[in-house]
């Protein structure tokens, strides 16, 4: 779990693009309740894959709650995600 948390925490808040095994995704990471709750949603660009998870930081440790998919899938996604530099596709900046 520590490796997953380090990779998750390294992702910026907001919207980024990235790749996982040659597939491109748009990824949104949001924080709620002063950082106690975080959400990550990713959609494959030009494909059908979708990732969604909630992460809760409690006094007893982190609780990972994938949304209707196996925990292993969201962990592998975060560990394998390589954010891409530059503007988002379709933006003017």
N, C-alpha and C positions, 0 to 999 in steps of 0.2 A: 504493500500500500504506500510505503514511503516514496518509492520510485514514481508511482502514479501521481501522488500529491506534488512532488517536485516538478514533474512535467506539466501538470495542470496549472500550478501556480506560475510557471514561466510563460504561460499564454497570456497575452494582453487582454484587458477588458475591451469590449466593443466588437467590431466586425473586422475579420481578416479573411484572407484566402489562404489555402494551404493544400498540400498534397499528402496522400497516404497511398503508398504502393502504386504511384503513377496516376492516381485518380485525383481530380481537383475538387475541392470543397469550399463552400463559404461557411464560415464558422462565427457564431455569435456567443460571446461569454459575458454574462451579466452577474452582478452582485446585488444582494438584497439584505436587509436587516443589518446594515453595518458590516457586511462581509461574512456574517454567520451562515448565510445561505447563498449558494452560487449555482448558476445554471449554464449549461453549454448545449447549444443546438447547432448541428451541422447538416448541410444538404450537399449532396454530390452535384456538381455543375454538369449538366448534360446527362445525368444518370438518375438512378432511382434510390440510391442509398441515403439513409437518414440516421442521424445519431442524436440522442437526446438524453441528458442526465441532469440530476440535481445532486449537489454536494452540500452536506450540512456539517458545520464545524461545531462540535459539542465539547463540553468539559471532558467527556470520556473518549474523545477522539473524533475522527472524521467518519461520516456515514455517507456512503455512495449509494444513490438510488437511481439506477437507470430507468428510463421510461419505456416500458413494454419491449425490452430487449435484454439479452443476457449481459450480465456484468462484465464478462470476459470481452465482449464486443466493444464496450465503451472504453475499457481499460486499454485494449490494444489500439484503438483509434487514437486516444490521447498520447500514448507512448510513441506511436508511429507518425504522428502529425508533424509536418514540417511547414511552418508558416512561411508565406512568400512575401518578399519585400515589395513595396510599391503600392500604387493605388488599386482600389477594388475594380474589377471589370465593369466597364460602363460608366465609370466616374470621370469627371472632367479634370481631376487633379493628378 
